[in-house]
Amino acid sequence: MKHPDDDNELFNRLEAEMTSDPAGDVVDLDKARSARTESADRAPDASPDSGPDRSADPSLGESDDSAPTLVDRAVPTQSGPGLIDRIRDSKRLDVLPAWVKSGPEFADAMRWLAGHVWHTIAFHAVRVPFLYVPKLIWRSPRGLANSLTRVARWAVDAEGEPLRQAEARRENSELYLKLSRQRDRRVRLRMLLTILGALFALGMGLFLVYGAETRTQVIAATVTVLTLGWLGAPADAPLATRAVIKTEVQKLTSDIVVKAMASIGIGQIASAVAKGQDGIKFVAPITREGPGWRADIDLPLGVTVADVADRRARLASGLRRPLGCVWPDADPSEHEGRLILWVGDRDLSKTGMVKWQLANARRHDIFKRNPFGIDPRGRAQSVPMIQHNILIGSLPGQGKTASVRVLACGAALDPSVELWLHENKGTGDLDSLECVSHRFVSGIDDDSIKYAADSLKLLRAEVMRRAAAIKKLPRDLCPDKRITRQIADKRSLKLWPLVGVFDECQNLFAHPKYGKQAGEDAEFIIKLGRALGVILILATQRPDKDSLPTGISGNVSIRFALKVAGQVENDMILGTSAYKNGVRATSFRPEIDAGNGYLAGATALPVVVRTAYLDDNATHAIAQRAHALRKAEGTLSGIALGEQSETPAGPSYDLLADVAAIVPPSEERVWNERIAARLAELRPEVYGGWKGENVTSALKPHGIKTRDVAGTTDDGTRTTRRGITRADLTKMIAERDEKRGAA
């Protein structure tokens, strides 16, 4: 135990030191006392070896009897962030909603509002003369009877009769007499007012009948009849029907979210909720965002957004909403446990066809983002194309080719872009864009595959040429050694953007003869052509290592996966570990969610997008505008100018003559599927593997249109399928031969 004299001795020594060294630093005695106390408190716990190394620091005393060494400055202490820091780090909410600050979204909202108002006005305007007015006239007698009944009941105070009768049954004579006297006073006044009103109405009626002009009489009669009709409307049969029936959706509340989250099978959440704790924390109030509700949630420690996304179907069940309405997303600006839960009013698959923003545009700049579709919240989503390569994959029939059309049409609307289109399916999905293409092929035969492989060889050589050309450009024109708008506009440099589209590329890369080299060329282009203005758009329905080389799938920067079969295909398109991180294109429903997919690389985090849709007619209209624009600016080239390619686009055969040979004159109408089977027997090396749609695509350039043809199947069933008439075939052959003879 310390003796009080020890403190006195310490203060005496300090005072002596301060007196002997006037230039010395001022020492805080309170700090010295606290330091002495702390050292004394720690002393019993110290071991002989735990003290400071006095030999290493001469400033320390040689013995325990030496004077203590005092620190001449305060030791910095750790503390939490101050008030200003907390305010500075807080998140400020937008003053205006995002859709107000976005020009396209604001214009789209105003268009919707104008359409809604116009629809409502037109709906009722059409029904006024033919429905509403006849209804009012029909109900006017009932309205007159209702009006007279109400006036009579009011005049005799009928509304108070039940109360008076009740008091009479209770034999409360005093209260009954009081109510009766009150009724007598009311009835006298009301009867007087009723008689005066009736006399006034009679006078007005006589005046209108005998003294008013015809116009006044008509107006008065119309107003009276319509008013009586309005008063005669039954309570359960309103006059006007609703122009728009609003879909009532249950409001999203914190209780609903907590119960749903507790039911998805995550132990940390379920146990916290079961113990009466929140389990999850709402960092902001649940609000409306677009056509749905948004909840910002902090998940329990150790739970990630991927864990919740993995149980999206269970979450939708807990919320009692369709699967296409529930979309859990991460917040890229926050930690991994911050969940943004958006619950839409209706299923994304039921939003209908999404209109492409450039469907009516005259031109587009490929150096800007290309509109692609909308996300579940209705926000427009776009894709950058310059300095990127794009991979699209899905099962057949899920909207893959429609996505390719949107990207190809965006590139076509920029007259500086050179288009190389390869549709290796043979159905003619991209035929409308042939008029703006430098190179074009549509087919699944070996010659078409060879044509696509040759294009990749040419693109590889073009990448090498461009690399050498950019290297020679001055720094002021090309400081970043990549293609810019300014460089692309200088046609003399021949460094304009070049977009190569390869639809159904699995038929190319899996080809036994051309596939290996094509894969190597594509990988080379993807790795080096990005900064040189060469863009590849690859679409496949079979994403595996044989039909889609890993060097290609591992280097593309933008990926779009519609419905795929499993985890392997999912990660082949969206990247390694995408499935593990909750980005699962396997969750989309076949056919129901056609057009919905995960878009990765175009935004900070993968986002679900419903792509815009362009049918063949819309694509043709865009292609014609693009052709006129390119013709005006002199940028048409290759196939678009009618030039013959170095490699033929298809096999050399006379299709019309072959079809005429296998369709006898006695067969006036024939199905395309039977034509395909007969052609395969006639020339298996040329037509082997053809189906009915291949015949349709092949005959279309010759002006022969398919139509519904009635016939009988092999088992005797009578049905209608797509086919041609022999008269159309012979007519086209005759016209072709006539033109050849004239030439």
KELOLO-542814 format. One line per 4 residues: number of its first residue (from 1); their letters; for each residue x, y, z of C-alpha. Coordinates in nm, 3 decimals, decimal comma. Layout:
# KELOLO-542814
NUM	A	X Y Z  ...
This chain:
# KELOLO-542814
1	MKHP	0,000 0,000 0,000  0,133 0,341 -0,095  0,222 0,585 0,172  0,103 0,947 0,133
5	DDDN	0,459 1,063 0,162  0,537 0,895 -0,171  0,320 1,149 -0,356  0,477 1,436 -0,165
9	ELFN	0,823 1,313 -0,260  0,718 1,291 -0,626  0,581 1,645 -0,633  0,893 1,777 -0,460
13	RLEA	1,117 1,620 -0,722  0,904 1,757 -1,005  0,908 2,101 -0,857  1,288 2,082 -0,820
17	EMTS	1,331 1,976 -1,184  1,107 2,255 -1,307  1,294 2,508 -1,099  1,636 2,386 -1,205
21	DPAG	1,548 2,387 -1,577  1,349 2,698 -1,661  1,362 2,613 -2,029  1,210 2,271 -1,971
25	DVVD	0,864 2,168 -2,088  0,560 2,222 -1,868  0,441 1,894 -1,721  0,078 1,816 -1,648
29	LDKA	0,085 1,695 -1,287  -0,261 1,538 -1,308  -0,145 1,322 -1,597  0,170 1,234 -1,407
33	RSAR	-0,034 1,128 -1,105  -0,267 0,911 -1,318  0,032 0,754 -1,492  0,192 0,680 -1,154
37	TESA	-0,134 0,525 -1,031  -0,172 0,307 -1,341  0,183 0,182 -1,318  0,130 0,099 -0,952
41	DRAP	-0,186 -0,090 -1,031  -0,014 -0,295 -1,299  0,294 -0,369 -1,089  0,166 -0,679 -0,910
45	DASP	0,080 -0,845 -1,242  0,413 -0,774 -1,405  0,667 -1,051 -1,437  1,040 -0,999 -1,400
49	DSGP	1,083 -1,018 -1,773  0,794 -0,794 -1,865  0,957 -0,462 -1,790  1,113 -0,231 -2,051
53	DRSA	1,458 -0,298 -2,186  1,651 -0,032 -2,001  1,973 -0,117 -2,179  1,817 -0,035 -2,511
57	DPSL	1,686 0,304 -2,394  1,929 0,510 -2,183  1,659 0,756 -2,093  1,515 0,497 -1,857
61	GESD	1,647 0,487 -1,504  1,900 0,229 -1,393  1,707 0,127 -1,082  1,364 0,136 -0,926
65	DSAP	1,476 0,427 -0,707  1,533 0,658 -1,004  1,287 0,936 -1,086  1,002 0,851 -1,334
69	TLVD	1,033 0,964 -1,692  0,736 1,183 -1,795  0,601 1,215 -2,150  0,605 1,569 -2,283
73	RAVP	0,300 1,528 -2,512  -0,041 1,362 -2,486  -0,081 1,008 -2,611  -0,334 1,001 -2,900
77	TQSG	-0,652 0,817 -2,815  -0,888 0,628 -3,047  -1,248 0,745 -3,068  -1,545 0,692 -3,296
81	PGLI	-1,644 0,926 -3,579  -1,769 1,265 -3,473  -2,108 1,414 -3,551  -1,985 1,590 -3,867
85	DRIR	-1,824 1,268 -3,995  -2,144 1,073 -3,939  -2,345 1,338 -4,121  -2,092 1,347 -4,405
89	DSKR	-2,104 0,969 -4,446  -2,483 0,955 -4,442  -2,666 0,883 -4,767  -2,873 1,163 -4,912
93	LDVL	-3,194 1,064 -5,084  -3,270 1,212 -5,423  -3,473 1,533 -5,420  -3,639 1,426 -5,742
97	PAWV	-3,712 1,066 -5,839  -3,475 0,907 -6,089  -3,743 0,891 -6,359  -3,791 1,270 -6,339
101	KSGP	-3,420 1,338 -6,398  -3,395 1,091 -6,685  -3,512 1,239 -7,014  -3,624 0,912 -7,177
105	EFAD	-3,796 0,784 -6,861  -3,972 1,117 -6,803  -4,087 1,130 -7,165  -4,208 0,771 -7,140
109	AMRW	-4,401 0,851 -6,820  -4,563 1,156 -6,981  -4,656 0,952 -7,286  -4,816 0,691 -7,063
113	LAGH	-5,008 0,959 -6,868  -5,129 1,127 -7,187  -5,236 0,790 -7,326  -5,416 0,704 -7,002
117	VWHT	-5,608 1,035 -6,999  -5,694 1,011 -7,367  -5,814 0,653 -7,328  -6,040 0,750 -7,038
121	IAFH	-6,190 1,047 -7,226  -6,243 0,848 -7,546  -6,391 0,553 -7,355  -6,662 0,765 -7,193
125	AVRV	-6,717 0,994 -7,493  -6,813 0,698 -7,712  -7,059 0,569 -7,452  -7,234 0,899 -7,368
129	PFLY	-7,479 0,910 -7,665  -7,527 0,535 -7,705  -7,525 0,406 -7,348  -7,528 0,668 -7,074
133	VPKL	-7,808 0,892 -7,208  -8,047 0,600 -7,282  -7,975 0,465 -6,934  -8,066 0,800 -6,776
137	IWRS	-8,389 0,825 -6,976  -8,486 0,471 -6,879  -8,419 0,540 -6,512  -8,592 0,882 -6,498
141	PRGL	-8,939 0,748 -6,390  -8,774 0,562 -6,107  -8,582 0,876 -6,020  -8,909 1,077 -6,007
145	ANSL	-9,065 0,818 -5,777  -8,755 0,813 -5,555  -8,753 1,192 -5,532  -9,122 1,219 -5,437
149	TRVA	-9,081 0,941 -5,180  -8,783 1,114 -5,018  -8,966 1,450 -5,002  -9,274 1,287 -4,849
153	RWAV	-9,073 1,099 -4,586  -8,885 1,417 -4,499  -9,209 1,618 -4,470  -9,371 1,376 -4,222
157	DAEG	-9,045 1,312 -4,030  -9,052 0,942 -4,114  -8,688 0,898 -4,012  -8,780 0,951 -3,645
161	EPLR	-9,065 0,701 -3,642  -8,854 0,394 -3,539  -8,722 0,581 -3,233  -9,069 0,687 -3,123
165	QAEA	-9,205 0,337 -3,164  -8,916 0,197 -2,963  -8,991 0,429 -2,671  -9,359 0,339 -2,693
169	RREN	-9,271 -0,030 -2,664  -9,062 0,047 -2,357  -9,366 0,234 -2,214  -9,154 0,540 -2,153
173	SELY	-9,444 0,781 -2,186  -9,251 1,093 -2,087  -8,985 1,049 -2,352  -9,244 0,939 -2,608
177	LKLS	-9,450 1,255 -2,553  -9,136 1,466 -2,579  -9,046 1,306 -2,913  -9,403 1,345 -3,039
181	RQRD	-9,409 1,716 -2,961  -9,073 1,755 -3,139  -9,216 1,570 -3,442  -9,523 1,796 -3,452
185	RRVR	-9,303 2,105 -3,464  -9,088 1,957 -3,742  -9,385 1,841 -3,948  -9,556 2,180 -3,938
189	LRML	-9,241 2,355 -4,066  -9,155 2,091 -4,323  -9,508 2,068 -4,461  -9,509 2,443 -4,511
193	LTIL	-9,178 2,429 -4,696  -9,301 2,134 -4,902  -9,620 2,316 -5,010  -9,425 2,628 -5,101
197	GALF	-9,176 2,417 -5,297  -9,454 2,237 -5,479  -9,622 2,566 -5,573  -9,288 2,702 -5,697
201	ALGM	-9,226 2,387 -5,901  -9,579 2,405 -6,046  -9,529 2,766 -6,142  -9,194 2,695 -6,305
205	GLFL	-9,352 2,403 -6,493  -9,640 2,615 -6,623  -9,398 2,888 -6,726  -9,174 2,646 -6,913
209	VYGA	-9,472 2,485 -7,086  -9,660 2,797 -7,190  -9,423 3,092 -7,161  -9,067 2,978 -7,239
213	ETRT	-8,897 2,951 -7,577  -8,854 2,616 -7,742  -8,478 2,609 -7,674  -8,537 2,674 -7,305
217	QVIA	-8,802 2,404 -7,292  -8,569 2,150 -7,453  -8,285 2,238 -7,216  -8,510 2,223 -6,911
221	ATVT	-8,664 1,892 -7,016  -8,320 1,743 -7,085  -8,178 1,857 -6,752  -8,485 1,731 -6,565
225	VLTL	-8,487 1,391 -6,731  -8,111 1,341 -6,690  -8,123 1,452 -6,327  -8,411 1,218 -6,250
229	GWLG	-8,227 0,939 -6,430  -7,920 1,007 -6,214  -8,134 0,994 -5,898  -8,296 0,673 -6,016
233	APAD	-7,972 0,476 -6,050  -7,962 0,164 -5,831  -7,680 0,150 -5,580  -7,538 -0,168 -5,732
237	APLA	-7,560 -0,052 -6,096  -7,363 0,270 -6,153  -7,419 0,465 -6,470  -7,061 0,468 -6,603
241	TRAV	-6,833 0,167 -6,631  -6,463 0,189 -6,552  -6,237 0,280 -6,842  -5,937 0,125 -6,664
245	IKTE	-5,963 -0,159 -6,415  -5,688 -0,121 -6,159  -5,519 -0,435 -6,040  -5,522 -0,431 -5,663
249	VQKL	-5,195 -0,554 -5,516  -5,134 -0,599 -5,146  -4,908 -0,332 -4,999  -4,564 -0,458 -4,901
253	TSDI	-4,509 -0,411 -4,528  -4,224 -0,492 -4,292  -4,428 -0,766 -4,122  -4,490 -0,941 -4,453
257	VVKA	-4,122 -0,917 -4,547  -4,002 -1,048 -4,210  -4,238 -1,347 -4,224  -4,139 -1,424 -4,582
261	MASI	-3,767 -1,397 -4,508  -3,803 -1,624 -4,207  -3,963 -1,891 -4,425  -3,694 -1,923 -4,693
265	GIGQ	-3,472 -2,159 -4,495  -3,183 -1,938 -4,382  -3,102 -2,037 -4,024  -2,964 -1,702 -3,903
269	IASA	-3,283 -1,521 -4,004  -3,525 -1,788 -3,882  -3,361 -1,823 -3,540  -3,348 -1,446 -3,484
273	VAKG	-3,716 -1,407 -3,573  -3,812 -1,706 -3,356  -3,641 -1,546 -3,054  -3,843 -1,231 -3,097
277	QDGI	-3,565 -1,035 -3,262  -3,593 -0,854 -3,590  -3,361 -1,089 -3,777  -3,338 -0,830 -4,051
281	KFVA	-3,310 -0,452 -4,031  -3,488 -0,207 -4,258  -3,241 0,071 -4,330  -3,506 0,284 -4,506
285	PITR	-3,886 0,288 -4,518  -4,053 0,060 -4,772  -4,148 0,285 -5,062  -4,299 0,271 -5,407
289	EGPG	-4,046 0,253 -5,689  -4,184 0,226 -6,038  -4,458 -0,036 -6,068  -4,372 -0,202 -5,739
293	WRAD	-4,240 -0,176 -5,382  -3,877 -0,143 -5,271  -3,737 -0,254 -4,936  -3,375 -0,182 -4,835
297	IDLP	-3,268 -0,447 -4,587  -2,958 -0,526 -4,383  -2,933 -0,904 -4,353  -2,799 -1,074 -4,038
301	LGVT	-2,425 -1,115 -3,999  -2,292 -1,382 -4,230  -2,592 -1,380 -4,466  -2,532 -1,249 -4,818
305	VADV	-2,762 -1,136 -5,094  -2,660 -1,445 -5,292  -2,806 -1,663 -5,015  -3,142 -1,492 -5,054
309	ADRR	-3,130 -1,494 -5,435  -3,066 -1,866 -5,418  -3,405 -1,902 -5,248  -3,599 -1,664 -5,471
313	ARLA	-3,877 -1,916 -5,535  -3,929 -1,968 -5,160  -3,925 -1,593 -5,104  -4,193 -1,546 -5,370
317	SGLR	-4,400 -1,814 -5,199  -4,362 -1,640 -4,863  -4,468 -1,308 -5,014  -4,757 -1,478 -5,199
321	RPLG	-4,649 -1,320 -5,526  -4,567 -1,474 -5,867  -4,203 -1,562 -5,918  -4,167 -1,298 -6,190
325	CVWP	-4,262 -1,024 -5,940  -3,990 -1,089 -5,679  -3,638 -0,967 -5,755  -3,374 -0,959 -5,478
329	DADP	-3,067 -0,754 -5,578  -2,746 -0,637 -5,414  -2,652 -0,274 -5,360  -2,312 -0,216 -5,527
333	SEHE	-2,244 0,087 -5,307  -2,290 -0,105 -4,980  -2,170 -0,423 -4,810  -2,250 -0,777 -4,920
337	GRLI	-2,535 -0,803 -4,670  -2,735 -0,509 -4,806  -3,038 -0,645 -4,990  -3,263 -0,444 -5,220
341	LWVG	-3,588 -0,638 -5,241  -3,814 -0,518 -5,521  -4,162 -0,668 -5,548  -4,349 -0,577 -5,864
345	DRDL	-4,722 -0,535 -5,912  -4,725 -0,787 -6,196  -4,512 -1,060 -6,343  -4,231 -0,933 -6,566
349	SKTG	-4,328 -1,187 -6,831  -4,674 -1,025 -6,854  -4,548 -0,677 -6,942  -4,593 -0,759 -7,310
353	MVKW	-4,359 -0,671 -7,591  -4,107 -0,402 -7,502  -4,079 -0,131 -7,767  -3,724 -0,055 -7,877
357	QLAN	-3,634 0,309 -7,813  -3,468 0,342 -8,155  -3,751 0,177 -8,349  -3,841 0,512 -8,510
361	ARRH	-3,499 0,679 -8,488  -3,328 0,806 -8,800  -2,973 0,731 -8,682  -2,770 0,623 -8,381
365	DIFK	-2,414 0,670 -8,257  -2,250 0,338 -8,176  -2,011 0,516 -7,939  -2,315 0,570 -7,716
369	RNPF	-2,498 0,293 -7,535  -2,740 0,088 -7,742  -3,094 0,060 -7,590  -3,154 -0,304 -7,509
373	GIDP	-3,468 -0,343 -7,294  -3,606 -0,278 -6,945  -3,540 -0,422 -6,601  -3,816 -0,549 -6,369
377	RGRA	-3,862 -0,199 -6,227  -3,939 -0,061 -6,573  -3,608 0,126 -6,605  -3,446 0,137 -6,947
381	QSVP	-3,132 -0,075 -6,981  -2,868 -0,027 -7,249  -2,551 -0,197 -7,368  -2,217 -0,034 -7,458
385	MIQH	-2,074 -0,178 -7,779  -1,749 0,004 -7,853  -1,455 -0,164 -7,675  -1,670 -0,462 -7,587
389	NILI	-1,757 -0,806 -7,720  -2,094 -0,962 -7,649  -2,195 -1,322 -7,583  -2,561 -1,429 -7,584
393	GSLP	-2,676 -1,777 -7,490  -2,997 -1,964 -7,414  -3,202 -2,268 -7,491  -3,383 -2,265 -7,828
397	GQGK	-3,688 -2,042 -7,851  -3,609 -1,814 -7,554  -3,545 -1,489 -7,746  -3,178 -1,517 -7,837
401	TASV	-3,211 -1,414 -8,202  -3,443 -1,126 -8,106  -3,166 -0,994 -7,879  -2,918 -1,020 -8,167
405	RVLA	-3,157 -0,822 -8,389  -3,171 -0,536 -8,139  -2,791 -0,507 -8,125  -2,749 -0,545 -8,501
409	CGAA	-3,013 -0,281 -8,575  -2,844 -0,040 -8,333  -2,518 -0,086 -8,522  -2,694 -0,052 -8,859
413	LDPS	-2,833 0,292 -8,765  -2,478 0,428 -8,740  -2,371 0,486 -9,104  -2,002 0,461 -9,013
417	VELW	-2,032 0,100 -8,891  -1,935 -0,186 -9,120  -2,162 -0,487 -9,063  -2,062 -0,851 -9,116
421	LHEN	-2,366 -1,071 -9,052  -2,356 -1,451 -9,030  -2,678 -1,635 -8,951  -2,580 -2,002 -8,935
425	KGTG	-2,928 -2,135 -8,876  -3,067 -2,090 -9,224  -3,407 -1,949 -9,127  -3,349 -1,597 -9,257
429	DLDS	-3,387 -1,416 -8,924  -3,138 -1,147 -9,031  -3,222 -1,133 -9,403  -3,372 -0,784 -9,368
433	LECV	-3,028 -0,645 -9,278  -2,854 -0,785 -9,584  -2,905 -0,451 -9,763  -2,669 -0,278 -9,515
437	SHRF	-2,412 -0,557 -9,472  -2,058 -0,569 -9,605  -2,055 -0,948 -9,570  -2,365 -1,162 -9,525
441	VSGI	-2,454 -1,530 -9,516  -2,759 -1,727 -9,406  -2,733 -2,103 -9,400  -2,627 -2,414 -9,214
445	DDDS	-2,456 -2,599 -9,499  -2,080 -2,643 -9,521  -2,032 -2,355 -9,765  -2,211 -2,115 -9,531
449	IKYA	-2,002 -2,237 -9,238  -1,687 -2,191 -9,446  -1,799 -1,839 -9,533  -1,831 -1,754 -9,162
453	ADSL	-1,491 -1,912 -9,088  -1,336 -1,708 -9,369  -1,486 -1,394 -9,217  -1,306 -1,464 -8,890
457	KLLR	-0,979 -1,507 -9,082  -1,035 -1,174 -9,252  -1,124 -1,010 -8,922  -0,805 -1,142 -8,766
461	AEVM	-0,602 -0,988 -9,047  -0,801 -0,665 -9,009  -0,716 -0,652 -8,638  -0,346 -0,681 -8,717
465	RRAA	-0,373 -0,409 -8,983  -0,552 -0,177 -8,744  -0,298 -0,233 -8,469  -0,020 -0,120 -8,704
469	AIKK	-0,227 0,176 -8,826  -0,308 0,302 -8,474  0,055 0,270 -8,373  0,143 0,526 -8,642
473	LPRD	-0,122 0,782 -8,541  0,003 1,097 -8,363  -0,053 1,124 -7,990  -0,278 1,430 -8,018
477	LCPD	-0,520 1,234 -8,239  -0,501 0,901 -8,057  -0,363 0,951 -7,702  -0,519 0,630 -7,563
481	KRIT	-0,436 0,408 -7,861  -0,798 0,315 -7,921  -1,070 0,400 -8,171  -1,269 0,717 -8,100
485	RQIA	-1,553 0,893 -8,276  -1,308 1,144 -8,419  -1,089 0,869 -8,565  -1,387 0,673 -8,698
489	DKRS	-1,515 0,978 -8,886  -1,185 1,009 -9,077  -1,273 0,766 -9,358  -0,923 0,789 -9,504
493	LKLW	-0,784 0,605 -9,199  -1,018 0,307 -9,257  -1,060 0,267 -8,882  -1,439 0,286 -8,861
497	PLVG	-1,622 0,047 -8,622  -1,663 -0,306 -8,753  -1,933 -0,530 -8,604  -1,927 -0,903 -8,672
501	VFDE	-2,243 -1,095 -8,580  -2,232 -1,476 -8,560  -2,574 -1,617 -8,475  -2,588 -1,988 -8,384
505	CQNL	-2,209 -1,984 -8,362  -2,206 -2,336 -8,214  -2,257 -2,464 -8,569  -1,935 -2,286 -8,665
509	FAHP	-1,712 -2,367 -8,367  -1,824 -2,731 -8,349  -1,768 -2,793 -8,720  -1,519 -3,079 -8,766
513	KYGK	-1,330 -2,905 -9,048  -1,349 -2,530 -8,980  -1,436 -2,513 -8,610  -1,091 -2,529 -8,448
517	QAGE	-0,935 -2,255 -8,658  -1,249 -2,042 -8,630  -1,230 -2,065 -8,250  -0,865 -1,959 -8,247
521	DAEF	-0,937 -1,665 -8,477  -1,236 -1,554 -8,268  -1,031 -1,572 -7,948  -0,756 -1,361 -8,108
525	IIKL	-1,009 -1,101 -8,223  -1,180 -1,083 -7,884  -0,852 -1,033 -7,699  -0,698 -0,771 -7,929
529	GRAL	-0,977 -0,618 -8,135  -1,163 -0,453 -7,849  -0,967 -0,127 -7,856  -0,937 -0,135 -8,235
533	GVIL	-1,307 -0,095 -8,310  -1,371 -0,462 -8,400  -1,674 -0,594 -8,212  -1,793 -0,955 -8,207
537	ILAT	-2,151 -1,048 -8,118  -2,178 -1,423 -8,063  -2,504 -1,609 -8,000  -2,531 -1,978 -7,917
541	QRPD	-2,792 -2,224 -7,797  -2,539 -2,484 -7,684  -2,281 -2,326 -7,452  -2,030 -2,605 -7,385
545	KDSL	-1,653 -2,636 -7,425  -1,685 -2,799 -7,768  -1,928 -2,555 -7,929  -1,802 -2,247 -7,740
549	PTGI	-1,426 -2,250 -7,672  -1,329 -2,143 -7,322  -1,090 -1,883 -7,463  -1,393 -1,708 -7,611
553	SGNV	-1,635 -1,741 -7,320  -1,365 -1,636 -7,073  -1,273 -1,310 -7,249  -1,597 -1,149 -7,362
557	SIRF	-1,686 -0,848 -7,148  -2,066 -0,837 -7,185  -2,279 -1,146 -7,138  -2,651 -1,204 -7,171
561	ALKV	-2,803 -1,534 -7,060  -3,167 -1,614 -7,118  -3,310 -1,945 -6,998  -3,034 -2,210 -6,981
565	AGQV	-3,048 -2,575 -6,879  -2,805 -2,600 -6,587  -2,519 -2,463 -6,382  -2,248 -2,543 -6,637
569	ENDM	-2,426 -2,360 -6,918  -2,507 -2,073 -6,681  -2,141 -2,020 -6,589  -2,025 -2,066 -6,949
573	ILGT	-2,232 -1,762 -7,045  -2,226 -1,545 -6,732  -1,879 -1,635 -6,605  -1,727 -1,863 -6,346
577	SAYK	-1,906 -1,867 -6,008  -2,207 -1,675 -6,141  -2,437 -1,958 -6,036  -2,274 -1,975 -5,693
581	NGVR	-2,322 -1,599 -5,648  -2,694 -1,624 -5,715  -2,693 -1,507 -6,079  -2,892 -1,796 -6,218
585	ATSF	-3,047 -1,795 -6,562  -3,175 -2,141 -6,479  -3,451 -1,978 -6,271  -3,631 -1,844 -6,578
589	RPEI	-3,936 -2,040 -6,686  -3,933 -2,193 -7,036  -4,146 -1,998 -7,287  -4,318 -1,801 -7,007
593	DAGN	-4,003 -1,593 -6,946  -3,891 -1,585 -7,310  -3,707 -1,257 -7,361  -3,599 -1,231 -6,995
597	GYLA	-3,233 -1,280 -6,913  -2,941 -1,182 -6,691  -2,725 -0,905 -6,838  -2,371 -0,897 -6,695
601	GATA	-2,092 -0,654 -6,776  -2,309 -0,365 -6,896  -2,382 -0,249 -6,540  -2,201 -0,263 -6,205
605	LPVV	-2,390 -0,580 -6,109  -2,577 -0,836 -6,321  -2,934 -0,724 -6,381  -3,243 -0,898 -6,513
609	VRTA	-3,350 -0,747 -6,846  -3,652 -0,803 -7,065  -3,523 -0,733 -7,414  -3,697 -0,512 -7,666
613	YLDD	-3,864 -0,700 -7,948  -3,835 -0,635 -8,320  -4,031 -0,853 -8,559  -3,931 -0,899 -8,921
617	NATH	-4,141 -0,605 -9,042  -3,992 -0,367 -8,786  -3,641 -0,491 -8,867  -3,704 -0,439 -9,239
621	AIAQ	-3,821 -0,080 -9,179  -3,510 -0,002 -8,973  -3,286 -0,161 -9,238  -3,442 0,053 -9,512
625	RAHA	-3,380 0,372 -9,314  -3,024 0,259 -9,245  -2,971 0,181 -9,615  -3,096 0,527 -9,720
629	LRKA	-2,872 0,690 -9,458  -2,565 0,497 -9,569  -2,638 0,564 -9,932  -2,661 0,938 -9,864
633	EGTL	-2,328 0,936 -9,679  -2,155 0,699 -9,919  -2,074 0,426 -9,670  -2,237 0,128 -9,845
637	SGIA	-1,993 -0,148 -9,928  -1,962 -0,517 -10,012  -2,286 -0,713 -10,033  -2,490 -0,393 -9,980
641	LGEQ	-2,349 -0,260 -10,309  -2,408 -0,585 -10,493  -2,042 -0,684 -10,492  -1,963 -1,056 -10,508
645	SETP	-1,776 -1,191 -10,211  -1,452 -1,380 -10,233  -1,633 -1,682 -10,090  -1,976 -1,783 -10,221
649	AGPS	-2,256 -1,746 -9,970  -2,403 -2,085 -10,051  -2,373 -2,394 -10,271  -2,399 -2,363 -10,649
653	YDLL	-2,721 -2,528 -10,758  -3,046 -2,434 -10,930  -3,295 -2,448 -10,645  -3,600 -2,360 -10,853
657	ADVA	-3,521 -2,628 -11,111  -3,467 -2,886 -10,837  -3,799 -2,801 -10,672  -3,977 -2,819 -11,009
661	AIVP	-3,822 -3,160 -11,066  -3,952 -3,309 -10,743  -4,300 -3,149 -10,759  -4,497 -3,311 -11,044
665	PSEE	-4,752 -3,105 -11,248  -5,035 -3,308 -11,096  -4,949 -3,176 -10,748  -5,086 -2,822 -10,744
669	RVWN	-5,000 -2,755 -10,377  -4,729 -2,912 -10,164  -4,603 -2,869 -9,809  -4,252 -2,731 -9,756
673	ERIA	-4,159 -3,019 -9,528  -4,226 -3,265 -9,812  -4,023 -3,049 -10,050  -3,733 -3,064 -9,801
677	ARLA	-3,753 -3,443 -9,777  -3,763 -3,485 -10,156  -3,474 -3,242 -10,209  -3,265 -3,439 -9,958
681	ELRP	-3,326 -3,753 -10,163  -3,242 -3,568 -10,485  -2,916 -3,405 -10,370  -2,819 -3,526 -10,020
685	EVYG	-2,482 -3,350 -10,038  -2,662 -3,016 -10,087  -2,998 -3,047 -9,914  -2,920 -3,300 -9,643
689	GWKG	-3,068 -3,196 -9,311  -3,308 -2,942 -9,461  -3,645 -2,887 -9,297  -3,955 -2,694 -9,394
693	ENVT	-3,821 -2,365 -9,262  -3,505 -2,403 -9,472  -3,720 -2,431 -9,784  -3,913 -2,118 -9,682
697	SALK	-3,590 -1,922 -9,631  -3,434 -2,044 -9,956  -3,738 -1,967 -10,175  -3,798 -1,622 -10,025
701	PHGI	-3,524 -1,440 -10,225  -3,677 -1,580 -10,545  -4,010 -1,416 -10,469  -4,197 -1,736 -10,386
705	KTRD	-4,404 -1,685 -10,074  -4,529 -1,966 -9,856  -4,893 -1,995 -9,760  -5,129 -2,223 -9,571
709	VAGT	-5,182 -2,538 -9,776  -5,441 -2,804 -9,692  -5,335 -3,164 -9,725  -5,338 -3,512 -9,579
713	TDDG	-5,068 -3,659 -9,358  -4,926 -4,008 -9,403  -5,171 -4,147 -9,149  -5,469 -3,994 -9,333
717	TRTT	-5,527 -3,693 -9,104  -5,655 -3,382 -9,280  -5,464 -3,066 -9,175  -5,313 -2,737 -9,294
721	RRGI	-4,939 -2,657 -9,305  -4,705 -2,407 -9,471  -4,635 -2,478 -9,836  -4,628 -2,339 -10,193
725	TRAD	-4,829 -2,371 -10,513  -4,667 -2,510 -10,825  -4,817 -2,225 -11,028  -4,609 -1,970 -10,832
729	LTKM	-4,299 -2,184 -10,889  -4,344 -2,215 -11,265  -4,424 -1,844 -11,292  -4,100 -1,744 -11,120
733	IAER	-3,897 -1,986 -11,333  -4,049 -1,841 -11,650  -3,979 -1,482 -11,541  -3,620 -1,569 -11,451
737	DEKR	-3,556 -1,742 -11,782  -3,708 -1,449 -11,969  -3,477 -1,205 -11,793  -3,174 -1,424 -11,866
741	GAA	-3,272 -1,440 -12,234  -3,308 -1,065 -12,255  -2,968 -1,024 -12,096
